[in-house]
Amino acid sequence: MRTVERALATGLLLTICAVVATYAHKPVAIGGTYASFDQPLWMEDTAVSQVAYAELNDSHRVLWLAFDAEAGTRLDLSLGVPVIERLVGYRPSLAVLGPGMPPIDLPFEVPPGAGGVPFETSAVGEVDLFHEPFTGTDSWILLEASVDLPQSGTYYVVVWPPGELADKLWVAIGTREQFGVSDLLSFPSIVRDVRAFHEVAARSGRIGTAGKLLFLGLAAAMIALLVSRSRG
């Protein structure tokens, strides 16, 4: 019976992980400063769907991500901003930099020998609305693109604000959703931090229905595991 209880609890946890993976990017940073190419946020697997949330300001106006890739890798990426009234016209820019890419001129220092492909969002008018059901947050999607990386080596994704305005944004890479139990256990703190980033915590104490169900399912699974272990 104890074996059955453990199996059911473990199966419930794995099912919750699968459900989360269907709908959510995996957060790798919420805040933090990665303002130069020699101190970037390192990404381990560009195929896995991951998102970095950043708040740019006058002191840290650029966000740098870095990763190693093989020649021929396709990098999928997207850029968005929280649905906040002051960000209605906020249009950050993004570039992918690395070896074997065309020459590029950016308003800040880039890695020696690196070329790149820029993406401007200044001309983007109508934007797509993205609702994340587990955190109950909304974002405007400004860019979705793919870049084929020509050589093996270290590549960078860099994001910077338009003109003098520096504010919140997020950048995501990868398409393969992958969550583990450890990610699930950190879900409550992730929800709190993502909602604070989107500035919804002060406006509403409610999270999405999916988030509530996930909390309940997680609690039930953990209780079942604890009970089965205490009986063992």
C-alpha positions as CSV (number, residue, x, y, z in Angstrom):
1,M,0.0,0.0,0.0
2,R,2.9,2.3,0.9
3,T,4.4,1.7,-2.5
4,V,1.1,2.5,-4.2
5,E,0.9,5.8,-2.2
6,R,4.4,6.8,-3.2
7,A,3.7,5.9,-6.8
8,L,0.5,8.0,-6.8
9,A,2.2,11.0,-5.2
10,T,5.2,10.8,-7.5
11,G,2.9,10.4,-10.5
12,L,0.9,13.5,-9.4
13,L,4.1,15.5,-9.1
14,L,5.2,14.4,-12.6
15,T,1.8,15.2,-14.0
16,I,1.9,18.7,-12.5
17,C,5.4,19.2,-14.0
18,A,4.1,18.2,-17.4
19,V,1.1,20.6,-17.2
20,V,3.4,23.5,-16.2
21,A,5.7,22.7,-19.0
22,T,2.9,22.9,-21.5
23,Y,2.2,26.6,-20.6
24,A,5.2,28.3,-19.1
25,H,8.7,29.4,-19.9
26,K,11.3,28.4,-17.3
27,P,12.5,31.5,-15.4
28,V,16.3,31.7,-15.2
29,A,16.5,35.2,-13.8
30,I,14.0,37.6,-12.3
31,G,15.9,40.9,-11.8
32,G,19.7,40.9,-11.5
33,T,22.3,42.9,-13.4
34,Y,23.9,41.5,-16.5
35,A,25.1,44.7,-18.0
36,S,28.2,43.8,-20.0
37,F,29.3,41.0,-22.4
38,D,32.0,39.9,-19.9
39,Q,29.4,39.5,-17.1
40,P,26.4,38.0,-18.9
41,L,23.6,35.7,-17.8
42,W,24.8,32.3,-19.0
43,M,22.2,30.0,-20.6
44,E,22.9,26.3,-20.5
45,D,20.7,24.8,-23.2
46,T,19.2,27.1,-25.8
47,A,16.7,24.5,-26.9
48,V,15.0,24.7,-23.5
49,S,12.4,27.4,-23.2
50,Q,13.8,29.9,-20.7
51,V,13.0,33.5,-19.8
52,A,15.0,36.3,-18.2
53,Y,13.1,39.2,-16.6
54,A,15.1,42.4,-16.3
55,E,14.5,46.0,-15.2
56,L,16.8,48.3,-17.0
57,N,17.7,51.7,-15.6
58,D,20.2,54.6,-16.2
59,S,23.0,52.7,-14.4
60,H,22.3,49.4,-16.2
61,R,20.9,50.0,-19.6
62,V,21.7,46.7,-21.3
63,L,20.9,43.1,-20.7
64,W,23.4,40.5,-21.9
65,L,22.7,36.7,-22.2
66,A,25.5,34.3,-23.3
67,F,25.6,30.7,-24.4
68,D,27.8,28.2,-26.3
69,A,26.4,26.7,-29.5
70,E,27.3,24.4,-32.4
71,A,27.4,25.6,-36.0
72,G,23.9,25.3,-37.6
73,T,22.0,25.7,-34.3
74,R,18.7,27.5,-34.7
75,L,18.1,30.0,-31.9
76,D,14.4,30.8,-31.2
77,L,13.8,33.9,-29.2
78,S,11.1,36.4,-28.2
79,L,11.0,39.8,-26.6
80,G,8.2,41.2,-24.5
81,V,7.2,43.7,-21.8
82,P,4.7,43.5,-19.0
83,V,1.3,44.9,-19.6
84,I,1.8,48.2,-17.6
85,E,0.3,51.5,-18.8
86,R,3.6,53.3,-18.9
87,L,5.0,50.7,-21.2
88,V,2.4,51.0,-23.9
89,G,4.8,52.6,-26.4
90,Y,8.0,51.0,-25.0
91,R,10.0,49.4,-27.8
92,P,13.4,47.9,-26.8
93,S,15.8,46.6,-29.4
94,L,17.6,43.2,-29.5
95,A,20.6,41.7,-31.3
96,V,22.1,38.3,-31.6
97,L,25.9,38.5,-31.7
98,G,28.6,35.9,-32.3
99,P,31.3,34.5,-34.6
100,G,30.7,34.4,-38.4
101,M,27.9,36.9,-38.3
102,P,27.7,40.1,-40.4
103,P,29.4,43.3,-39.1
104,I,27.1,45.3,-36.7
105,D,27.2,48.7,-35.3
106,L,25.6,49.1,-31.8
107,P,25.6,52.0,-29.4
108,F,27.8,50.2,-26.9
109,E,30.9,47.9,-26.8
110,V,30.4,44.4,-28.3
111,P,32.7,41.3,-27.9
112,P,35.8,41.5,-30.0
113,G,35.4,40.0,-33.4
114,A,31.7,39.4,-33.1
115,G,29.2,40.3,-35.7
116,G,25.5,40.2,-35.3
117,V,21.9,40.5,-36.5
118,P,19.8,43.3,-35.0
119,F,16.1,43.4,-34.4
120,E,14.3,46.7,-34.0
121,T,10.8,46.9,-32.5
122,S,10.3,50.7,-32.9
123,A,8.0,50.2,-35.8
124,V,5.9,47.6,-34.1
125,G,2.3,48.9,-33.8
126,E,-0.2,46.3,-32.9
127,V,1.2,43.8,-30.4
128,D,0.2,40.3,-29.4
129,L,-1.1,39.8,-25.8
130,F,0.2,36.9,-23.9
131,H,-1.5,35.7,-20.7
132,E,0.5,33.4,-18.4
133,P,-2.2,31.3,-16.6
134,F,-0.1,30.1,-13.6
135,T,1.1,33.5,-12.5
136,G,-1.9,35.4,-13.7
137,T,0.3,37.9,-15.5
138,D,0.0,39.5,-19.0
139,S,2.7,40.6,-21.4
140,W,2.9,42.3,-24.8
141,I,5.0,40.3,-27.3
142,L,7.1,42.7,-29.4
143,L,9.2,40.2,-31.3
144,E,9.4,36.5,-32.2
145,A,12.3,35.4,-34.4
146,S,14.7,32.7,-35.2
147,V,18.4,33.0,-36.1
148,D,20.6,30.3,-37.6
149,L,24.1,30.4,-35.9
150,P,26.8,30.0,-38.5
151,Q,29.8,28.8,-36.5
152,S,30.5,26.9,-33.3
153,G,31.4,29.2,-30.4
154,T,30.1,31.7,-27.9
155,Y,27.0,33.8,-28.8
156,Y,25.2,36.6,-27.1
157,V,21.7,38.0,-27.0
158,V,21.7,41.7,-26.0
159,V,18.7,43.9,-25.3
160,W,18.7,47.6,-24.8
161,P,16.0,50.4,-24.4
162,P,15.0,53.0,-27.0
163,G,16.5,56.5,-26.5
164,E,16.6,57.6,-22.9
165,L,13.7,55.4,-21.6
166,A,14.9,52.4,-19.7
167,D,12.3,50.1,-18.0
168,K,11.2,46.5,-17.6
169,L,11.4,43.8,-20.3
170,W,11.9,40.1,-20.7
171,V,13.6,38.0,-23.3
172,A,13.0,34.3,-23.9
173,I,14.9,31.6,-25.8
174,G,14.2,28.1,-26.8
175,T,11.0,26.2,-27.5
176,R,11.3,22.8,-25.6
177,E,9.4,23.1,-22.3
178,Q,11.3,21.3,-19.5
179,F,10.5,21.4,-15.8
180,G,11.6,19.2,-13.0
181,V,10.3,18.6,-9.5
182,S,12.9,21.1,-8.1
183,D,11.4,23.8,-10.4
184,L,8.0,22.9,-9.2
185,L,8.9,23.2,-5.6
186,S,10.2,26.7,-6.2
187,F,6.9,27.6,-8.0
188,P,5.4,29.7,-5.1
189,S,8.4,32.0,-4.9
190,I,8.5,32.3,-8.7
191,V,4.8,33.3,-8.8
192,R,5.5,35.9,-6.2
193,D,8.5,37.4,-8.0
194,V,7.0,37.3,-11.5
195,R,3.8,39.0,-10.3
196,A,5.9,41.7,-8.5
197,F,7.9,42.2,-11.7
198,H,4.6,42.7,-13.7
199,E,3.4,45.0,-10.9
200,V,0.2,43.0,-10.4
201,A,0.7,42.1,-6.7
202,A,-0.3,45.5,-5.6
203,R,-3.3,45.7,-7.8
204,S,-4.7,42.2,-7.0
205,G,-4.0,39.4,-4.6
206,R,-5.4,36.9,-7.1
207,I,-3.4,34.5,-9.2
208,G,-4.8,32.6,-12.2
209,T,-7.1,29.6,-11.7
210,A,-4.4,27.4,-13.1
211,G,-2.0,28.7,-10.5
212,K,-4.5,27.9,-7.7
213,L,-5.0,24.4,-9.0
214,L,-1.3,23.9,-9.2
215,F,-0.8,25.0,-5.6
216,L,-3.5,22.6,-4.5
217,G,-2.1,19.7,-6.6
218,L,1.4,20.4,-5.3
219,A,0.2,20.5,-1.7
220,A,-1.7,17.2,-2.1
221,A,1.3,15.5,-3.7
222,M,3.7,16.7,-1.0
223,I,1.3,15.6,1.8
224,A,0.9,12.2,0.1
225,L,4.7,11.8,0.0
226,L,5.1,12.8,3.6
227,V,2.4,10.4,4.8
228,S,3.8,7.5,2.8
229,R,7.3,8.2,4.2
230,S,6.1,8.4,7.8
231,R,4.4,5.1,7.4
232,G,7.5,3.6,5.9
